[in-house]
Every structure is written in structure tokens, then in C-alpha cells.
Amino acid sequence: MAPNATRQWAVQPAYNQVPTEDTIDEKKMEETEKTTIEEHPGSGSGSSSRSSNPDIDAEADAGFPTLREKRRFPGTSLPTTGLAGAVFALPLLALRIAYLCWLLVTRPVRHLFGSHGASSKTATSSSSTWPAIYQRMGEFRVLVPSFLQPVDPSVNASARKMHPTAWLDGMRGMGAFFVVWNHSTVMWFGWHIHNGWGINENEHWLVQLPIIRIFISGPPQVAIFFVISGYALSYKPLKLSRMGRFAEAYEAIASSAFRRWPRLFFMPIVITFITALMTYLDLFGTEGWGGVAIPSRRPPRDGTLWGQMVHWWPSVVALTDPFSKNMDRGGRYAYDKYLWTLPVEFECSMMLFMCQLCFNRLRPNVRIVFMFCLASFCMKYIYWQYFLFLTGMIVCDIQLGLQNQGNKVSSAGSATIPISRGPLGAVFNIYSSFRRFIARHALAVGIFFFFVSLWILSVPEAIRGAVGSPGFVTMIKMVPEHHKTSKKTDYFWVPIGAALIVYTVDRTPALQKMFTHWFPQYIGKISYSLYLVHGGIIFSVGHWAVRHTVGWTGNDTQLRYGLGLALSAIPLWITLIFCADLATRTLDKWSLSLGRLLYERLSIEEPKPEPVLPRTN
């Protein structure tokens, strides 16, 4: 492919929701299996890196079957020791894995014919077949993705009752989805598709347009992640503080701070250990072609397994060091440079917990003023990471205050605002009229600021021609001089746009519906795992897939090359979703349980105060 090959569009395959079983014949299951169907929460309101219910530190766990349950096919009796056991066990293992793959591939077809192409009796029998097969899988049930697992209808109905902040999961999920696309494009296209619109006369690509460019941009998504993190980590302490339950708020802050390190770094340690093994086995592609931004990426490879582990361990220690003063250390992590955000997340979380401890007992309005001053200081001196977390806490505090105010107004009944006299009264009346106007046109105002925030987030990077890109020239001139002299122009408008879009969606319930559908909620459920696994999979499975598919279709025309990319995206996304879903149900749950268990076992319970004895003569 020529270096200046043009790609005028981005490939985004559509995904259909995998249907779930609507009904389960429990009586028939008891006759055939003599067991009960395990209950699994639906994917409607689950979470991954953080839950749709931030009351529990933004972490809600999804259930998964145990690995120790010993179940076999009826009628089997196999030797368990010696050479005979190995001879019988290996073929059975291969047979069960092949059987599982066949079930996953054919399930949509079986469900279609079982629910629509047969009578009600046949449909009921078919709907009961999959739970029965699922129960027979034994320890291999953990390999079944969560959206294919049998779900009790009653449990699924209760799971659809989402928390008011469930849209945070959906927004985080879509951000992770676009981050994966951004990192995929560097292996498919050149850097020119990330340039500003119109900076070159011969480059006018659709994906360079404002707002559309967000779909393949990484920095706006990361900024939104940080604002959401500040919001989610502040929700429970601020809510308890506004209720006057300060002791419980302090307990929540202490628990979150204690569990933050295992929550953030347990999964990366395990996943990058697997990445190190993949590197030793030479599973990363090394051959690329011209015209793309990053043809290949492979961690440093050692000739021996011990040497590979000796290289991996110091690297992971440096990444997870809780006392390091270098927040940018993740950018040098050899086994996945995309994990540079984890040290930043940890450092900013600790700062946020400190602010919560300092300002917890302050009056809410005073606390918001203090936080706003701190955020302004961070913006002025380019502590953009802290700014994003602090604005997330501010948005959460404002939202809780407005909820309390709304509850008081609704309980007191509607009341007319008195008309004041004098100069101050005129100002008050103008402000009251403005608030009534905003209340009457809340949806229109929300949609307007939503698109304004998307426009701000679309500002190109400085090295991508932000200065000369039409639509952003004036915005770049408004950047403070300190940002320009420090060569950090990119860290002014994007943080502001991220804070504005979270606040706008938080204040506009109609916009929240975009992030509460099944797809954003499911991607939000596996978002943290998806973020951790996507780097290694893109440059191993994705690299292998794109080389073979483009080799089949050719790249002499845009149509052939685009078809090759579309075909390569299929195995890439299947692998990504499967691995992220598996990691969420195993590693993610274990990391949550580990932090919670350690805190509960190691902490001291507060003694109950002794009763006050009455005074005696």
C-alpha cells in the first residue's frame, strides 16, 4: 500500500444483541437434571471497573459459576489416577472444548428455530435444552460469556431496575469502545486521518470533521474516564455527608482508599503476565507494511522463559509502585503502553480521598467553592489530571444538592416566588426569570451544551494541526499563555469539554437514555477488562487477522482494503469481547473480593459506647 493511501471512512461493524432465554421449564429441569438453575444477574445494570451504583465504591460484581463443582456426564466413570487417567482425561477435555465451541456457534440458530419455527411445546422444550446443557458443562461453564448464560426471568426483571447514575457506566463503556477503535486505527491507517480538517488541501476525510473525529480519538475518552472516576468515587461519601452521617462517610473514604490499589493493579499484573508469556511464545506480529501509523508492536523478547520473567517483574513493580512520584511512568511500561492511565488514576484517586477527608464536614456550598478554587488552580498550572477528578467531585456534589433541593420543594409544595423591590430585587427577579426559562427549556439547553462539549472535545492535537484547523483557530488563540509556553496546549480545552459533557448529561435525563441501553451498559460492565486486554490482543490477534484478510482481498483499491479491514475486525472483536467478559467474571470479581476481604478482616470494629449510668446520691 502506498504511504499516502487515502482512507475516507472508518470501519465500524454492527453488533446485534444476543437473545436470552425468556422462559425456563424448571419442572422439566428437575426431572432431567435433578438440580436447580443457578441465578445469574442480567447485563442490564451490571458494571466492571465501576458499577452503575457508585454507592458501593462504584463496584458491582457479576456472578459466575464456581470452578470446583464436580459434575460429570451421567453414566461416566473414569479413572482418576495414573497413566490411564491421563489417557482418558485428555480426549474428554478436547471433546468438551469442541462441544462448547459448537454450542456457542449454533446457539443463535437453535434459539431462532426453537422460539419461532416450532409449536409452543417444542419451543418450551428447546428453551429448556440450553440450561440443561449449560449445567452439564461443569467447570467449563466459566468460558460461556455472560450474555449467553441462562438467566432466570425473575432475576433479569429485577436487574433492569437501574440506579439513577447507571448512565455513568454506559458513558464509560462507549468511551472504552472508542478507545479500542482509536488504537486499532494506528495499525490500519496512517497518522493523517487524525489531522485537523482542512490543514492540507489534499486531505479532507470524513473522520477529520469536528464531532465525528471523536469516534477515533483517544484523549477525549481518557478525559471523560477521569471525570467519571471522580464522580463515582465521590458519590457515597458526599451523599452520606449531606445526610449528616459523617462517621459513615469517613468509613467509606477509608475503605475506598484501602481497596484502591488492589482494585486498580491486581488485574493488570495477571493480564500482563499473560502478555509476557505471549511475548516469549512469539505471538505478537512483527511484520507490517508502509503507510500505517504503527505497523507492529511487540514487547522486548528474551530467549528463555526465566529471562522473560526477570524482565517482566521489575517492569510491573515500577508500574504499580504506590510511592512513585512519576505519574507518567506507565507510558514506558514495555508490556502495554496503553496502561499509562493506571498510575494517573491511582495518584488522582488518593488526592481525591484527601480532599474528601478535608472538606467532608464543611457546609455543601462552602465545599463546592473550595473545590472550584482547587480545580481552577490545577487548570492554571496544568495539573489537568487532578482537574478532571476534582470536577467530577464538583459535578456529583452539585447533583446531590439539586436532588435535596428538589425533594424539599416537592415536600413543601409549589410556592410562588415573591417579587422583590429595589436594585437587589431587580437582580434577583432577573435571576429567577432566567432560572424559570432554563427550567422550561431544559431539554433544548441540554442538547445545545451537549453538542458544544462535543465540539470542544473535537479540538485536534497540537501536532495534528490544531492551530490551522477551521473551527478551532479562535479556540487555540484563547488558550492561556502558560499552556503555550509549556507546550501543553492540548491540556486546556479537552479537560473543559470532558467536565462540561458529564455535567450536561447529568443534568439532562433525556440524554442519559443514550447510555442506558443494553449495548452501552454491557460494554460499561466489561469496560475495565476491555481496556486492559485490548492492547495485547490488537497487536497479536488483530495483527494476524489484518495481514491475512488484506492478503486475501488485496489493497490496490480502497474497496478491497476496506473489505479486508472489515473482515479482520470480526475475529478481533470476538476475541476482545470474549476475553474481556471472562476477565470481568473472574479476575475483576476476585480483585474486588480481595480488597473487600482484606479490609474487613484487618480492620477493627468500632466499640459500642457504654451506657451512661444515672447519677446516684
C-alpha angles and dihedrals in degrees: 000000000000116000092241096046111150125232112186099182143035124237114236114166117208122239126206122212111258107238118241127214109271099197135024123200099223095179092056090046090055091053096048103031104018089215139096127252114254115241117238124182115242123246093247099099106007126122143205121192087013133002132242083246108062089183088093096050091282091290124119119169126224116215123243132181120267120255095217099063106116110216129155137180111275113267098021121129114174131175111253103196139051130015093314090059092054092046091054097037099054097055090045090051092051091046093051093048091050090047091052092051090050091051093050093049097046100037097093091052093046091049092049095052093038095055103033111017100054141049123279092260092051091045091053090050091049093048089053093050098072096052089049092051090045091055091050092057092078112182091003091070088089088070092061110097116242094247091058097049118105112260128201106238092224092053092046091052093053091047091061090069097098129198115251089250095050088114088073089068091049093049091048090048094053089047090055089046092055092044089059090050090049093053091044093055092060088065094043106039141024127261090260093084088065093054121109118271113270100004088123123040093222096047118077107141125169094233090057093066119107115271091009090067090063089075091069099030123104107190096062091053093049091050090052090049091057094049090050090049091054090049096048096045091050100046101085099039092047093046092051090045093053088051091054094246095128097157091057090047091054089048091052091050092049092048093049093048092049094049097042098089097051089041093057104032109031094078097043090053092055096040095048089047086061088046089055090052090049089051092052090049088051095237095146118094117244103177119081139158136241126270098045127102099236113011094185142348126198129168117241108287126215125201094234133049092232091052090050091052091046088055095044099050099059089045094054091045090055091049095050097039104133093197100050115121093206110090090180094062091104091068089068095049102127098206097055122358090189089074091074089111095066098075088044091051092050095047094047092046091056090049090050092051089052091053090049090052092049098046102030097104096040121107109271096244091047090048092053091050091051092048092047090053091050091049091050090051091051091050093049094051095038101250086145095163092057090044091059095050092045093050089051089057091046093051090049093049092049091049093051090048092052090048091053090047091050091050091052092049093048092048093048094045129236115312132185118244110242118238111242127211132222131034095306090046091055091053090048092050092050090050091048091050090050091051091049090050091051091048092052093048099033095132095050091046091048093050091047094053091042091061091041090056091047089052091051091049089052094066107127122238118265093249089050096061103271092153095060101032113116112244094029104056094095092044091055090051089055093058110115117259092241090062091049096049090046090050091235100120090137092066098065112061100028095059090047091050092048093052091046095051094049091048092047095051090044090056096041114065092186090062091049090067089072089066101041098066120108097262099052090041093051094046088047089053092057096028098112093047090045090053092051099047102037098080096058094040095050093055095041112033093018093048092049092046097049093048092052098041094046088046089057098044099033128225103238091109134033091243094054093045092047091050090052091052092049091052092048091051091062099066090035095057094040089056093044095051093044095049094042092049092048093047091049093053094045119019095028093050092045092051090052092047092046095055094043093046093049092049094047094046097043101040125089119237115237109251117240114250115255116247116262110248117227117251114264130205 
